[in-house]
Amino acid sequence: MLKIKIVPGENIDRALKRYRKKVRNTKQLKQIRDNKEFTKKSKAKREQMAKAVYLNEYKLKTEE
């Protein structure tokens, strides 16, 4: 559970913005979506490998 300390006199919009940023940085929403359905280990590994290949090709392309 994420906790955001609100300073007295702080605008609620600012506190919400900090909360959303913390949720995005901790990747909490992605975990919730991933846990909605079971993913086989082989499929997760395949997706991880595909992501690594894509990132490697992207880095090589940007270095040129």
C-alpha positions as CSV (number, residue, x, y, z in Angstrom):
1,M,0.0,0.0,0.0
2,L,1.4,3.4,-1.0
3,K,1.3,6.2,1.5
4,I,1.6,9.9,0.6
5,K,2.2,12.4,3.4
6,I,0.1,15.5,2.8
7,V,1.6,18.8,4.2
8,P,-0.9,21.1,5.9
9,G,-2.1,23.7,3.4
10,E,-1.0,21.6,0.4
11,N,-3.2,21.5,-2.7
12,I,-5.0,18.2,-3.2
13,D,-4.2,18.2,-6.9
14,R,-0.5,18.3,-6.0
15,A,-0.8,15.4,-3.6
16,L,-2.7,13.4,-6.3
17,K,0.0,14.1,-8.8
18,R,2.6,12.8,-6.4
19,Y,0.5,9.7,-5.7
20,R,0.1,8.9,-9.4
21,K,3.9,9.4,-10.0
22,K,4.6,7.0,-7.1
23,V,2.2,4.4,-8.6
24,R,3.8,4.7,-12.0
25,N,7.4,4.5,-10.6
26,T,6.6,1.4,-8.5
27,K,4.9,-0.3,-11.5
28,Q,2.1,-1.3,-9.1
29,L,-0.6,-1.1,-11.8
30,K,1.4,-3.4,-14.1
31,Q,1.6,-6.0,-11.3
32,I,-2.2,-5.8,-10.8
33,R,-2.8,-6.3,-14.5
34,D,-0.3,-9.2,-14.7
35,N,-2.0,-11.0,-11.8
36,K,-5.4,-10.9,-13.4
37,E,-4.6,-14.1,-15.4
38,F,-2.1,-16.8,-15.0
39,T,0.9,-16.7,-17.4
40,K,3.0,-19.8,-17.9
41,K,6.7,-19.6,-17.1
42,S,7.6,-20.5,-20.7
43,K,5.5,-17.7,-22.1
44,A,6.8,-15.1,-19.6
45,K,10.4,-16.2,-20.5
46,R,9.6,-15.9,-24.2
47,E,8.2,-12.4,-23.8
48,Q,11.2,-11.4,-21.7
49,M,13.6,-12.7,-24.4
50,A,11.7,-10.8,-27.1
51,K,11.9,-7.6,-25.1
52,A,15.7,-8.1,-24.6
53,V,16.2,-8.6,-28.3
54,Y,14.1,-5.5,-29.2
55,L,16.0,-3.3,-26.7
56,N,19.4,-4.6,-27.9
57,E,18.5,-3.8,-31.5
58,Y,17.2,-0.4,-30.5
59,K,20.4,0.4,-28.7
60,L,22.5,-0.7,-31.7
61,K,20.4,1.4,-34.0
62,T,20.6,4.6,-31.9
63,E,24.4,4.3,-31.5
64,E,24.9,4.6,-35.3
